[in-house]
Amino acid sequence: MEQQFNRAKWWQLLLFVFNNTASNVYLSLMGFVNLYAGNVAGLAVMLVSNIMMAARFWDGITDPIVGYFVDKTNGRFGKFRPFMLLGNLIMLGTVVLMFTTTHLVPDGPLKIIYWTVIYLVYIVGYTFQNAATRGGQTVLTNDPKQRPMFARIDSIINALLFAGMALYITDFLVNKHHGFTADLFREVIFTFGPISLVLTILAIIGIWEKDQPETYAKLGEQASYGFKDIFRIIKSNRAIQMLVVAASTDKLATQIRQNSVVGIMLYGIIMGNYALLSRMSMITLIPSMILIIIGTSVAARFSSKRATVLFTWGSIITTSLLGALLIFGDPTQISLEHIGFMTVGFIVLYTLVYGFANINVGLATPMIADCADYELYQSGNYAPALMGTVFGFFDKVISSFATTIVGWFCVLIGFADRFPTQEDPLTSGIFWVTIFLFIGMPILGWIASLVAMKFYPLDREKMLEVQDKIAAIKVKGR
């Protein structure tokens, strides 16, 4: 049984993870786009939120098209490597323009059009690189025990990345530049943009040996589908349907909870201690890594499906307890200077919430590769990029509501022209909106995830059956 698996060397797995890290650098930076657009560029809060949501229709067009052409690509530079490099370069160029020049354009329709066009091009670059991340795993490894290790490495690196970026931006740069200013965003972009490009190059090295024409030749007639078959493939693949619902609602929950505006309202206004935000990232770093190791070990031993269900329940329970602590306790007592019950309770519960949520978000990526193998098992079509971009489209559409939802609720409590800052006084509106966004919305997302996992067909036994059939296809294709 063991010899049927295509396994990656440890360094190949590690380096290829950097492709997702490279795109996550930009994902993290885009979490600050509302602050730049509203407070620096002078664009209206709801205008930016609505443009970002409407841009998902463009995503809907580009995602399956990109996936189609990635699956059809099989030249001397492989299937995935060209899209990895080109995608990162597109993101680098567009983000530089978006965060360093928009505020220099005269106010009016021209500024809106300028920002919107740049954002639409950015989406194409993000789709290129993410299609390679999600599809590339199918050629890197198909071992059910090794695939969750991608999630382990990816989640640990992302925890370090997001904690480091949060500390650097909110603790160092905000003080250096006296707020979220144009100079702050310029320094952020020219610091992290080159880092992302280097990570992409390392990822290309990691997949180089596997991403070769002869590798795909073993699968026989691959990517034989046409545009007209895309919707048929989506309709017949129950695994990708359910994974999309589970993972995108998980991601929506995470992005709302981690939104920079929600962080300002919770830490800066309700607690009156905005500096604690970046410190929490460091406090939770080691415990969340331990939880990630435990979670991916459960996935490797039992299945990604079982691990997802288990840790989704963990997220719901710990988030509910965290909400009760904030509502019935005194959040102003949460401080590293005066450690008491509120501080200890908040740190413990938040660490568990953060760790459980990261496990589920991380497991989604190797599960996309499982869905691609399931498609090959069902129809004979090797369409890893299509599975990745279908997932990416719905994932981005649903998770894009995070920024819009935060914007809507800010308008609801009187912030139509700007977002709240830590200088704003605490009101009942700010308190309850923050509780709903930080506690309520994530719980709703995780409930949707549990329902979807009930109908997800790829448990451990099914994946072994799938890999047996793929092994037979490879023997036939030689």
C-alpha positions as CSV (number, residue, x, y, z in Angstrom):
1,M,0.0,0.0,0.0
2,E,2.8,2.4,0.9
3,Q,4.5,2.3,-2.5
4,Q,1.5,3.8,-4.3
5,F,2.1,7.2,-2.7
6,N,4.0,10.1,-4.3
7,R,5.8,11.7,-1.3
8,A,7.7,15.0,-1.1
9,K,11.1,15.4,0.5
10,W,10.9,17.5,3.7
11,W,12.7,20.4,2.1
12,Q,10.3,20.4,-0.9
13,L,7.3,20.5,1.4
14,L,8.8,23.3,3.4
15,L,9.8,25.5,0.5
16,F,6.6,25.1,-1.4
17,V,4.7,26.2,1.7
18,F,6.4,29.6,1.1
19,N,4.2,30.1,-1.9
20,N,1.2,30.5,0.3
21,T,3.2,32.6,2.8
22,A,4.1,34.9,-0.1
23,S,0.5,35.6,-1.0
24,N,-0.5,35.8,2.6
25,V,1.9,38.7,3.0
26,Y,-0.4,40.6,0.7
27,L,-3.5,39.2,2.2
28,S,-2.4,40.6,5.5
29,L,-1.5,44.0,4.0
30,M,-4.9,44.2,2.4
31,G,-6.4,43.9,5.8
32,F,-5.3,47.6,6.3
33,V,-6.7,48.8,3.0
34,N,-9.8,50.3,4.6
35,L,-7.6,52.4,6.9
36,Y,-5.5,53.6,4.0
37,A,-8.4,54.3,1.7
38,G,-10.5,56.0,4.3
39,N,-8.0,57.8,6.5
40,V,-5.2,58.5,4.0
41,A,-6.6,58.5,0.5
42,G,-9.8,60.2,1.4
43,L,-12.2,57.6,-0.1
44,A,-15.5,57.1,1.6
45,V,-15.8,54.1,4.0
46,M,-18.8,52.6,2.3
47,L,-17.6,53.3,-1.2
48,V,-14.4,51.3,-0.6
49,S,-16.3,48.5,1.1
50,N,-18.8,48.3,-1.7
51,I,-16.2,48.4,-4.4
52,M,-14.3,45.5,-2.8
53,M,-17.5,43.5,-2.6
54,A,-18.5,44.3,-6.2
55,A,-15.0,43.3,-7.4
56,R,-15.8,39.7,-6.5
57,F,-17.8,39.6,-9.7
58,W,-14.5,40.2,-11.5
59,D,-13.1,37.4,-9.3
60,G,-15.9,35.2,-10.5
61,I,-14.8,35.7,-14.1
62,T,-11.1,35.4,-13.6
63,D,-10.9,32.4,-11.2
64,P,-12.2,29.6,-13.4
65,I,-10.4,31.1,-16.4
66,V,-7.1,31.1,-14.6
67,G,-7.7,27.6,-13.3
68,Y,-8.5,26.4,-16.8
69,F,-5.3,27.8,-18.3
70,V,-3.2,26.5,-15.5
71,D,-4.5,23.0,-16.0
72,K,-3.9,23.3,-19.8
73,T,-0.3,24.6,-19.2
74,N,2.4,22.0,-19.4
75,G,5.6,23.6,-21.0
76,R,9.3,23.4,-20.2
77,F,8.7,25.5,-17.0
78,G,6.0,23.2,-15.8
79,K,2.3,23.8,-14.9
80,F,2.5,25.9,-11.8
81,R,5.9,27.8,-11.6
82,P,5.1,30.4,-14.3
83,F,1.9,31.4,-12.5
84,M,3.6,31.6,-9.1
85,L,6.2,34.1,-10.3
86,L,3.9,36.2,-12.5
87,G,1.2,36.3,-9.8
88,N,3.6,37.6,-7.2
89,L,5.0,40.3,-9.5
90,I,1.5,41.5,-10.4
91,M,0.7,41.8,-6.7
92,L,3.9,43.6,-5.9
93,G,3.3,46.2,-8.6
94,T,-0.3,46.8,-7.9
95,V,0.1,47.1,-4.1
96,V,2.9,49.5,-4.5
97,L,0.7,51.7,-6.7
98,M,-2.4,51.3,-4.5
99,F,-0.8,52.2,-1.1
100,T,1.7,54.8,-2.2
101,T,0.0,56.8,-5.0
102,T,-3.8,56.8,-4.5
103,H,-3.7,59.6,-2.0
104,L,-1.8,61.7,-4.6
105,V,-4.6,61.6,-7.2
106,P,-7.0,64.5,-7.0
107,D,-10.3,63.9,-5.3
108,G,-13.2,62.9,-7.5
109,P,-14.1,60.2,-10.0
110,L,-10.6,59.8,-11.2
111,K,-9.3,58.7,-7.8
112,I,-12.1,56.2,-7.5
113,I,-11.4,54.8,-11.0
114,Y,-7.7,54.7,-10.4
115,W,-8.0,52.8,-7.1
116,T,-10.6,50.4,-8.5
117,V,-8.6,49.4,-11.6
118,I,-5.5,48.8,-9.5
119,Y,-7.5,46.6,-7.2
120,L,-9.0,44.6,-10.1
121,V,-5.5,43.8,-11.5
122,Y,-4.3,42.9,-7.9
123,I,-7.1,40.2,-7.8
124,V,-5.7,38.6,-11.0
125,G,-2.2,38.4,-9.5
126,Y,-3.6,36.9,-6.2
127,T,-5.6,34.3,-8.2
128,F,-2.5,33.3,-10.2
129,Q,-0.4,32.6,-7.1
130,N,-3.1,30.9,-5.1
131,A,-4.1,28.6,-8.0
132,A,-0.6,27.3,-7.9
133,T,-0.6,26.8,-4.1
134,R,-3.8,24.8,-4.2
135,G,-3.2,22.9,-7.3
136,G,0.5,22.2,-6.8
137,Q,-0.1,20.0,-3.8
138,T,-1.5,17.3,-5.9
139,V,1.8,16.8,-7.7
140,L,3.9,17.4,-4.6
141,T,2.4,14.6,-2.5
142,N,-0.7,12.4,-2.4
143,D,0.1,10.6,0.9
144,P,-2.9,11.2,3.3
145,K,-0.5,11.2,6.2
146,Q,1.8,13.8,4.6
147,R,-0.7,16.3,3.2
148,P,-1.8,17.5,6.7
149,M,1.9,18.3,7.3
150,F,1.6,21.0,4.7
151,A,-1.1,22.5,6.9
152,R,1.1,22.2,9.9
153,I,4.1,24.0,8.4
154,D,1.8,26.5,6.6
155,S,-0.1,27.4,9.8
156,I,3.0,27.7,12.0
157,I,4.7,30.0,9.4
158,N,1.5,32.1,9.0
159,A,1.2,32.4,12.8
160,L,4.8,33.8,12.8
161,L,4.1,36.0,9.8
162,F,0.9,37.5,11.1
163,A,2.2,38.0,14.6
164,G,5.4,39.6,13.3
165,M,3.6,41.9,11.0
166,A,1.1,42.9,13.6
167,L,3.9,43.7,16.1
168,Y,5.9,45.6,13.5
169,I,3.0,47.6,12.2
170,T,0.9,48.4,15.2
171,D,3.6,48.5,17.9
172,F,6.5,50.0,16.0
173,L,5.4,51.8,12.8
174,V,2.3,53.4,14.3
175,N,4.5,55.0,17.0
176,K,7.2,55.9,14.5
177,H,4.8,57.6,12.0
178,H,2.3,58.8,14.6
179,G,-0.6,56.8,13.3
180,F,-1.7,55.1,10.0
181,T,-0.1,57.7,7.7
182,A,1.0,57.6,4.1
183,D,4.6,57.2,5.3
184,L,3.7,54.2,7.4
185,F,2.0,52.4,4.4
186,R,5.0,53.2,2.1
187,E,7.4,51.7,4.6
188,V,5.2,48.6,5.0
189,I,5.0,48.0,1.3
190,F,8.7,48.4,0.6
191,T,9.5,46.2,3.5
192,F,7.2,43.2,2.9
193,G,7.0,43.3,-0.9
194,P,10.6,42.1,-1.5
195,I,10.2,39.5,1.2
196,S,7.2,38.1,-0.6
197,L,9.1,37.9,-3.8
198,V,12.0,36.0,-2.2
199,L,9.6,33.5,-0.6
200,T,8.0,32.9,-4.1
201,I,11.4,32.1,-5.6
202,L,12.1,29.6,-2.8
203,A,8.7,28.0,-3.4
204,I,9.5,27.6,-7.1
205,I,12.7,25.8,-6.1
206,G,10.6,23.5,-3.9
207,I,8.3,22.3,-6.6
208,W,10.8,22.4,-9.5
209,E,11.5,18.6,-9.5
210,K,7.9,17.6,-9.4
211,D,6.5,20.3,-11.7
212,Q,7.7,18.7,-14.9
213,P,5.9,17.5,-18.1
214,E,6.9,13.9,-17.6
215,T,5.2,14.0,-14.2
216,Y,1.8,14.8,-15.7
217,A,2.3,12.4,-18.6
218,K,1.8,9.5,-16.1
219,L,-1.8,10.7,-15.6
220,G,-2.7,10.0,-19.2
221,E,-5.2,12.3,-20.8
222,Q,-5.3,15.1,-18.3
223,A,-7.2,18.3,-18.3
224,S,-9.5,17.1,-21.1
225,Y,-12.4,19.2,-19.9
226,G,-13.5,22.4,-21.8
227,F,-15.1,25.6,-20.5
228,K,-18.6,24.1,-21.0
229,D,-17.6,21.3,-18.5
230,I,-16.6,23.6,-15.7
231,F,-20.1,23.8,-14.1
232,R,-20.7,20.1,-14.6
233,I,-17.5,19.3,-12.7
234,I,-18.5,21.6,-9.9
235,K,-22.0,20.2,-9.8
236,S,-20.8,16.6,-9.6
237,N,-18.0,17.1,-7.0
238,R,-19.7,17.1,-3.6
239,A,-16.4,17.3,-1.8
240,I,-15.4,20.7,-3.3
241,Q,-18.9,22.0,-2.7
242,M,-18.9,21.2,1.0
243,L,-15.3,22.3,1.5
244,V,-16.1,25.6,-0.1
245,V,-18.9,26.2,2.4
246,A,-16.9,25.0,5.4
247,A,-13.7,26.8,4.7
248,S,-15.1,30.1,3.4
249,T,-17.3,30.5,6.4
250,D,-14.3,29.7,8.6
251,K,-12.3,32.3,6.8
252,L,-15.0,34.9,7.0
253,A,-15.2,34.3,10.8
254,T,-11.4,34.7,11.1
255,Q,-11.1,37.8,8.9
256,I,-13.9,39.6,10.7
257,R,-12.4,38.8,14.1
258,Q,-8.9,39.9,12.9
259,N,-10.0,43.0,11.0
260,S,-7.9,46.0,11.9
261,V,-11.0,48.1,12.6
262,V,-12.5,45.5,15.0
263,G,-9.1,45.3,16.7
264,I,-9.1,49.1,17.3
265,M,-12.7,49.0,18.7
266,L,-12.0,46.0,21.0
267,Y,-8.5,46.8,22.2
268,G,-8.3,50.5,21.7
269,I,-11.8,51.6,22.8
270,I,-13.4,48.9,24.9
271,M,-10.3,47.8,26.7
272,G,-8.5,51.2,26.4
273,N,-5.2,49.3,25.7
274,Y,-4.5,49.2,22.0
275,A,-0.9,48.2,22.5
276,L,-2.2,44.8,23.9
277,L,-3.3,43.9,20.3
278,S,0.2,43.3,19.0
279,R,1.4,41.8,22.3
280,M,-1.5,39.2,22.2
281,S,0.0,38.0,18.9
282,M,3.2,37.2,20.6
283,I,1.6,35.7,23.7
284,T,-0.5,33.3,21.7
285,L,2.3,32.4,19.3
286,I,3.8,29.4,21.0
287,P,0.5,27.9,22.4
288,S,-1.1,28.2,19.0
289,M,1.8,26.4,17.4
290,I,1.4,23.6,19.9
291,L,-2.4,23.4,19.0
292,I,-1.6,23.4,15.3
293,I,0.8,20.4,15.8
294,I,-1.9,18.6,17.8
295,G,-4.5,19.4,15.2
296,T,-2.5,18.3,12.1
297,S,-1.5,15.1,14.0
298,V,-5.2,14.3,14.5
299,A,-5.8,14.9,10.7
300,A,-2.8,12.7,9.7
301,R,-4.0,9.9,12.0
302,F,-7.7,10.0,11.4
303,S,-8.6,12.4,8.6
304,S,-8.8,16.1,7.8
305,K,-12.6,15.9,8.0
306,R,-12.6,14.5,11.5
307,A,-10.0,17.1,12.7
308,T,-12.0,19.9,11.1
309,V,-15.2,18.9,12.9
310,L,-13.4,18.5,16.3
311,F,-11.7,21.8,16.2
312,T,-14.7,23.7,14.9
313,W,-16.6,22.6,18.0
314,G,-13.6,23.8,20.0
315,S,-13.8,27.2,18.3
316,I,-17.5,27.6,19.0
317,I,-17.2,26.6,22.7
318,T,-14.2,28.8,23.5
319,T,-15.5,31.8,21.6
320,S,-18.8,31.6,23.5
321,L,-16.9,31.6,26.8
322,L,-14.8,34.5,25.6
323,G,-18.0,36.4,24.7
324,A,-19.4,35.8,28.2
325,L,-16.2,37.1,29.8
326,L,-16.3,40.3,27.8
327,I,-20.0,40.9,28.4
328,F,-20.2,40.1,32.1
329,G,-16.7,41.1,33.1
330,D,-14.9,44.4,33.0
331,P,-12.7,44.5,29.8
332,T,-10.8,47.5,31.1
333,Q,-9.2,45.2,33.7
334,I,-7.5,43.2,30.9
335,S,-3.9,44.4,31.1
336,L,-0.4,42.9,31.3
337,E,0.5,45.5,33.9
338,H,-2.2,44.3,36.4
339,I,-2.7,40.6,35.8
340,G,-5.9,39.3,37.4
341,F,-8.8,37.0,36.5
342,M,-9.9,39.0,33.5
343,T,-6.5,39.1,32.0
344,V,-5.8,35.4,32.6
345,G,-9.3,34.4,31.3
346,F,-9.0,36.5,28.2
347,I,-5.5,35.3,27.3
348,V,-6.3,31.6,27.8
349,L,-9.6,31.7,25.9
350,Y,-8.3,33.9,23.1
351,T,-5.3,31.6,22.7
352,L,-7.6,28.5,22.3
353,V,-9.9,30.4,19.9
354,Y,-6.9,31.5,17.8
355,G,-5.3,28.1,17.8
356,F,-8.5,26.2,16.9
357,A,-9.4,28.6,14.1
358,N,-5.9,28.4,12.6
359,I,-6.1,24.6,12.5
360,N,-9.3,24.7,10.4
361,V,-8.1,27.5,8.1
362,G,-4.8,25.6,7.5
363,L,-6.4,22.2,6.9
364,A,-8.5,23.7,4.1
365,T,-5.5,23.9,1.7
366,P,-4.5,20.2,1.7
367,M,-8.2,19.3,1.5
368,I,-8.4,21.1,-1.9
369,A,-5.8,18.6,-3.2
370,D,-8.0,15.8,-1.8
371,C,-10.9,17.2,-3.8
372,A,-8.8,17.4,-6.9
373,D,-7.8,13.7,-6.5
374,Y,-11.5,12.9,-5.9
375,E,-12.3,14.5,-9.3
376,L,-9.6,12.4,-11.0
377,Y,-11.1,9.4,-9.2
378,Q,-14.7,10.2,-10.4
379,S,-14.2,11.5,-13.9
380,G,-10.6,10.9,-15.0
381,N,-10.0,14.6,-15.3
382,Y,-6.8,15.9,-13.6
383,A,-7.9,19.4,-12.8
384,P,-6.1,20.6,-9.7
385,A,-6.0,24.3,-10.7
386,L,-9.7,24.3,-11.4
387,M,-10.5,22.8,-8.0
388,G,-8.2,25.4,-6.4
389,T,-9.7,28.4,-8.3
390,V,-13.3,27.2,-7.8
391,F,-12.5,27.0,-4.1
392,G,-10.7,30.4,-4.3
393,F,-13.6,32.1,-6.0
394,F,-16.3,31.1,-3.5
395,D,-13.8,31.5,-0.6
396,K,-13.0,35.0,-1.7
397,V,-16.6,36.0,-2.5
398,I,-17.8,34.9,1.0
399,S,-14.8,36.1,2.9
400,S,-14.8,39.4,1.1
401,F,-18.0,40.2,3.0
402,A,-15.7,40.6,6.1
403,T,-14.6,44.1,5.1
404,T,-18.1,45.1,3.9
405,I,-19.8,43.8,7.1
406,V,-17.4,45.7,9.3
407,G,-18.0,48.8,7.1
408,W,-21.8,48.4,7.3
409,F,-21.8,48.1,11.1
410,C,-19.5,51.1,11.5
411,V,-21.9,53.2,9.4
412,L,-24.8,51.8,11.6
413,I,-23.2,53.4,14.7
414,G,-22.4,56.7,13.1
415,F,-19.0,56.2,11.4
416,A,-20.0,56.9,7.7
417,D,-17.0,59.1,6.8
418,R,-14.2,57.4,8.7
419,F,-13.5,54.4,10.9
420,P,-13.2,54.5,14.7
421,T,-9.9,55.1,16.3
422,Q,-8.6,54.5,19.8
423,E,-9.3,58.2,20.6
424,D,-13.1,57.7,20.2
425,P,-15.1,57.4,23.4
426,L,-16.8,54.1,24.3
427,T,-20.5,53.9,23.5
428,S,-23.0,51.1,23.8
429,G,-23.2,51.0,20.0
430,I,-19.4,50.4,19.7
431,F,-19.5,47.8,22.5
432,W,-22.3,45.7,21.0
433,V,-21.2,46.0,17.4
434,T,-17.7,44.8,18.5
435,I,-19.1,41.9,20.5
436,F,-21.2,40.8,17.5
437,L,-18.3,41.1,15.0
438,F,-15.7,39.6,17.3
439,I,-17.9,36.8,18.9
440,G,-21.2,36.4,17.1
441,M,-20.2,36.4,13.4
442,P,-17.4,33.8,13.9
443,I,-19.8,31.5,15.8
444,L,-22.4,31.7,12.9
445,G,-19.6,30.9,10.4
446,W,-18.5,27.8,12.4
447,I,-22.0,26.5,12.7
448,A,-22.2,26.7,8.9
449,S,-18.9,24.8,8.7
450,L,-20.2,22.0,10.9
451,V,-23.3,21.5,8.7
452,A,-21.1,21.4,5.6
453,M,-18.7,18.8,7.0
454,K,-21.7,16.5,7.7
455,F,-22.0,16.1,3.9
456,Y,-18.3,16.1,3.0
457,P,-17.6,12.6,1.6
458,L,-13.8,12.3,2.0
459,D,-13.0,10.5,5.2
460,R,-9.9,8.4,5.7
461,E,-11.4,5.2,4.2
462,K,-12.6,7.1,1.1
463,M,-9.3,8.8,0.5
464,L,-7.5,5.4,0.6
465,E,-9.9,4.1,-2.0
466,V,-9.3,7.3,-4.2
467,Q,-5.5,6.9,-4.1
468,D,-5.7,3.2,-5.0
469,K,-7.6,4.1,-8.2
470,I,-5.2,7.0,-9.0
471,A,-2.3,4.6,-8.6
472,A,-3.9,2.3,-11.2
473,I,-4.4,5.3,-13.5
474,K,-0.7,6.1,-13.3
475,V,0.3,2.6,-14.1
476,K,-1.9,2.6,-17.1
477,G,-0.6,6.0,-18.2
478,R,3.0,4.9,-18.4
